[in-house]
Amino acid sequence: MSSLVSKITDSEVEIMRVLWSAHSELTITDIRKMLEETSTWETSTIKTLLRRLCEKGVVLATKKEVFYYTPMVSEAEYNEYTTQSLIDRVYSGSAKKLVAALVGNKKLDAKDIKELKDLFKVGDGDE
């Protein structure tokens, strides 16, 4: 599945986010309406992006009275792949270096750090 996810462009992710948030198949009209809030794309641009996503195998188009679009890759799969890809490319595969960079650059506040500490305690026999 990661080979499919790796081919999704930033623009295509915007379409995928609409599909993921719907939790059901959508028509192009539905997708366009949902994108109106965040995008000025014309219908032709949306159609092109959907066609590309279908060609890549990450979206399924089902013809009924009109085409209905369904994501074939979950948001969790996409997030997992992109996170791991970032860690591999930027931090030589070290998640620890990523967290250290976030802490060192003050991207995490005290609440975030406490939540992370609590996550790290899961499965620890010292609880």
Protein Blocks (a to p, Z undefined) as FASTA:
>chain_A
ZZmmmmpcfklmmmmmmmmmnopacdfklmmmmmmmmpccdfklmmmmmmmmmmnopacc
dddfbccdddfbdfklmmmmmmmmmmmmmnnopaklmmmmmmmnopacfklmmmmmmmmm
gopakZZ
